[in-house]
Amino acid sequence: MNAQTDIEAPVDVAAPDTAGTAFDLPLSTLPWYAPAQWLRLGWRDFTRAPALGLFYGGCFTGMGWLLVYVFEHAAAYTLALSAGFLLVGPFLCLGLYDVSRKLEGGERPGFLSSLTAWNTRAGTMGIFGGVLLIVEMLWARSSLIVFALSFNGMPDFKGSLLALVNPANLEFIVAYLVVGAMFASLIFTISVVSMPMILDRHTDAITAGLTSLRLCLTQPGVMLLWGAVVALIVALAMAPGFLGLLVVGPVIGHASWHAYRAAVPR
């Protein structure tokens, strides 16, 4: 039996989920090499539908450029724009999940169907997006508290970045990174398989979020490795003017679909 069969569930694109609660859904035991397999499958999907992948990769790259532009010309709005991207990003990934789902089922993916994939689950997606926004707002508020406790006055956005790279502010840097890591981990654990699960199954936002959380708690090693790999690859892709996201963005999106299909079998 090959590696793909070990970690990927059988293809069943149309069947709705008829299981009970999030705690009743069976989860696959993932091998340590699963993230590498997901990336390979993500690259395969990208090469099978490169035009669609480059469109979404261009969106991710454009979001990065827009964030830099706003930071340079109106830094006060950077945080608000980042919050908006936190919602836009997952909805763009839905298009990539739709492409992978169509390829998996032997269908031909289309631009319009991928762009409107969210429409079939609009209410549930809206609820889940609202949860992500609340967590992001709490993250931002906690960061402001760390600033307020570390400095006499609140620096502007550019000043805050300078503070983050100043070795003299070691205690602040550690506290800021710890708070950021906590909220980033929370977002990852509740969303790592939630969005593709909502798209693929007739399930609600709470069930999807709890299933994702349960996966991370029961198999922390593999999921921590997956999160670290994604973070590292995305960080490297952002270095050359966000241009790396043209390819890395869609590959990660496709790979996330395969992570879901491997972890939550029918």
N, C-alpha and C positions, 0 to 999 in steps of 0.2 A: 504493500500500500504506500503510495507516495505521500509527500509532506502535505500537499494541498488537500488531499482527502482527509488527513488527520485533523486539520484545523478548520476546514470549511464545511458548513452545513449543506445539505442537498439543496438544489435549486427548487424553489417553490415561490414564484413571484406573486401570484395573485391571491393565494389563500390567506384569509384573515386569521388573526390570532384569536383563538377561542379558549386560551388558558384562563385560570382564575386571577389571583392577585399577582403582584410583582414577586412575591415570595414563593409562588407556585411554579414560576417559569424555570425550566431546567437551564443550566449554564454549562457550557463545555469546559473541560479542563484544558487550558491552553499551554502548549509547550513554550519553553523559554525563547525559542527561535521564531515564534509566531510573528513578532513585529517585522522581521526581515521578509517573511513570506507575504505579509500584507503590503509591504512596500513594493515587492516584486509584482504582485497582482495589480497594485495601483498604477505602476508604470505600464503594465500590459494594457490596462483600460485606457490610459492616456494615449498610447500609441495607436489604439484601435479607433479612437475618436479625437484626434489631435486638434481639430479646429474648435470643437466645443471646449476642450480643455484649455486651449490658449485664450479663448474668450473669457473664461472665468479667471484664468491666471492674470489676464490683463486687468480685470476688475480689481483683483487683490493688489496688483502693482499700482493701479491708479489710486486706490484708497491710501496706500503708503505715501504716494507723492502729494496727495491732497492734505494728509496729516502734516507733512513737513511744511507745506506752503502755509497752512493756517498757523502752525507754530512760529514761523518766521514773521508773519504779518499781523496776526491777531492771536497771540499766545493764550489769552484769556479763554478762547473758545476751544482750545485743544482738548481739554478734558471732556467737554460736551460732545465733540466730534468723535472722540474715542469711544464714548458710550454708545453713540449711534452705530459705529462700526461693529461693536460687540453684538449688535442685533442684526446688522446687514450681513456680516460674515457667515453666520450659520445658515441664513436663508440662501445665500449664494451656494453654499456647500450642498444644499438640497438638490440643486441642479446637477451637481456631480454625482450625488447618490442616485438620482434618477437615471443618469447615463449608465452607471455601473449596473443598476438593476435591470435595465433594458438589455445590456450586453450579456448579463448573466442568464437572462431568459431567452436568448437567441433572437431578440428583437433589434430593430435598428433605432438607435436613439435620435431624437430630433431636437433642434434648438428651442422651438416654442414649447414643447412638452417639458423640457428640462427647466426652462425659465419660469414656467407656471406650475412646477411640481408642488409648490407649497399650497396651491389653491385647494387641493383635495383635503387638506388637513389644516385649513386656515385658522380655525378656532383653537385647536390644540397647540399649533405652532405659536399663536399669539400669546397663549398662557405661558408656554415655556419661555418664550422670548422675554415676557414680563418678569419672570423669575430671574433670568440672567441679568436683566437691567437692574433689578433690586440689589442683587449681589454686587454688581459693579458699583452702584451708588454707595453701598456700605463700604466697599473697598476704598473708594475715593474719600469718604468721610474719615475712615480710619487712618488713611495716609495723612490727611490734614491734621488730625490729632497728634500724630507722631511729629509732624513739623512744628506744631504749636508747643509741644513739650520739649522740643530740642533747641528751638531758637527763640530769641526775644520777640521777633516779628515774623510774619509770614512772608517768605520770599516770593517773587513772581515765578512764573513757570520756568523761565530760563535760569533763574537763580536756584531753583530747586534741583535742576539737572547738574549745575555746578557743585551744589552741596553733595550730591550723590557720588561724585568722583573725587572729592576732597578727602585725603587720608586723615586730616585732622578731625573729621566728623565720623569717626569709626563707630561710635555707639549709635549715632543716628542711622548710619548706613545699615548696620546689623538689624536694628529694630525695623527699619523700612522694608528691608528684604524679607524679614521673617513674616511681617504682616502681609506683604505681597504674595509670598509663597503660600500662606494659609488660604488666601482667597483664590489664588490661581488653582490650587489643589482642589478646592471645593468646586469651582467651575468645571474643572476637568472631570472630577469623579461623577458629577451628576449629568454630564453631557457627552461623555465619551462614546456611548452607543445610543443615546436618547433620540437624537434627531433622525438618524437612519431608521431607528425602530418605529418612530411615529409615522414616518413616511411609508414604511413597508407594511405595518400592521394596523389594525383598527384598535389602537390603544390610546389611553389618555396620557397627559403630561406627567401626572404623578406616578403612574405605573412605569413609564419609560425612565423617569429620573431615579426611582427606587431601584429599578433593574440595573441601571448604570452604576449606582452607588454600591449595590450588592456585589456586582462583578469586581469592582475595585477593592472592596473589603475582603472578599474571599480569595482573590488572586492578586495580591498587591505587588508581588515581584514582577510579573509580566506586564501589568498595567503601568507600574512605575517606570519600567524600561521603555514602554511605548510612549509615555508622556515625555520622558527625557529625550528620546530619539526625535520626536516631533519638534520639541522646543529647540534642540540643537540644529536640526535641518532648517527650520524656519528662520532662526537667527542668522545662520550662514547665508541663506537666500536673501535676507534683507540687506546684507552688507553692501553689495554692489548696486546701490541706488534702488533697492527693491526689485531689480530686474530678475533676480533668481526666482521670485514668486511666480513668474510667468509659467514655469514648469513645476516648481516645487508645490505651489498652491494646489493645482489640480491633482497632482500625484498623491498628496496627503489626503485630499478629499476622497479620491477613489479608494485609497488604502483604508480610510476610516470606515467606508462601507463594508469592506472585506473583514475588518476587525469585528464589526457588528455581526456579520453573517457567521463568522467563526465562533463568536462567544455565545450567541443566543440562537441555538438551533431550533428548527421546527419541532 
